[in-house]
């Protein structure tokens, strides 16, 4: 993982204004200080039993992980555990106590109005989720859910829900169409219809959120808003995961961002945007499990976008938008012979105009294969409309947010500003006494008007 200061540099460069941490890493909280970025911190599952059984342990946790950093670090919420019912069911019995103890510690520090307490739940606890009007929570968990919803309602907090249309699609055995999972526009006759309400649903995401609202209605809780604390799509998968692709991941996350920012809401609550965090900021190359588990990120650890979000026309949400802010360059340390072969292809079969690199022309200097390949790669990348996969060249090219133009050599796609307005995210890590974040620190992205893990919302 990058150093915390580099992580924050990426967040700032991408105009991300909300982030969710999977713990309360001190290095990250120090680096986030005085940035204005809204931060959700988490009590890890392994600490849940201790906090749920001891008010003083909870108070100590809040003192060290919240009070010590607030208000310099703009902490706005505490996630108590993550998917506790499914991940650590043995801790479910103390979950509400843990939330109440954390809340009491916030009250004692006079921070309960500024910082909300909740717990992210897996959407799998909602049974019979379609049609949404028939949805209900798994009754096994009612002894915990009912006091939890009482707590959320009385403290003005959200029901936090993790929604993954990818898994719903994969487990549906063909019942759920791919376009319905990817939030693609559907013809009315292709939409799913709730037979009880005759309401049309054009995507899994909205249907799951409304299922949560109906499930709460069933238990007589009608004033607890839903926040989506994780949602996303993997960009790569095993042979038995054919729909975990760059294009599908790009399509889902791009459509999700537009959907939330347009404030269309859901059929049950139209016009009310649902704050949403995108899972996740970085790919996790060391994570166990299938290939897809390693490939949910928007960025690689060096700050390169995994793909370029299709957000043109939606305003500057992420700087890896297709608005002339990304470039294709040769990779540092790439094999010169492979670079030369890729350069020859780009200037030949790739039909790139390489005349600017001829002797005496603006991009002749520096006269080396790395510089010339970078010019050719970027020209081809722009020629192909910056589509995913057009900046690879057998692994010797990579996307960057740094404008490679120099002197009178202006690269295609440049805005005329040297190095744009972006920071160099791929700089070497700085020495520091603060700890580096764990691999599970950041699963999240919120831009100026929108959210990261991504949080998307109208806040």
Secondary structure, DSSP 8 states (H G I E B T S, - for coil): ---HHHHHHHHHHTT--EEEBSS--HHHHHHTTTS--EEEEEE-GGGHHHHHT-HHHHHHHHIIIIITTTTTSEEEEEEEEESHHHH-GGGGGGHHHHHHHHHHHHHHTT-TTTSEEEEEEEGGGEES-SSGGG-EE-GGGHHHHHHHHHHHHHHT--EEEE--HHHHHHTTTTSS-HHHHTT----GGGSEE-TTT--EE--HHHHHHHHHHHHHHHTT--S--EEEEEE---S---TT-TT--HHHHHHHHHHHHHHHHTT-B-STTBT----EEEB-SB--TT--SSGGGG---SB-TTS-BSS----TTS-SS-TTSTTT--EEEE-TT--HHHHHHHHHHHHTTT----GGGSTTSTT--S-SHHHHHHHHHHHHHHHTTT-TTSS-TTTTEEEESS---BTTB--TT--SSTTTT---TTS-----SS----TTSB---BTTTTBSB--B---
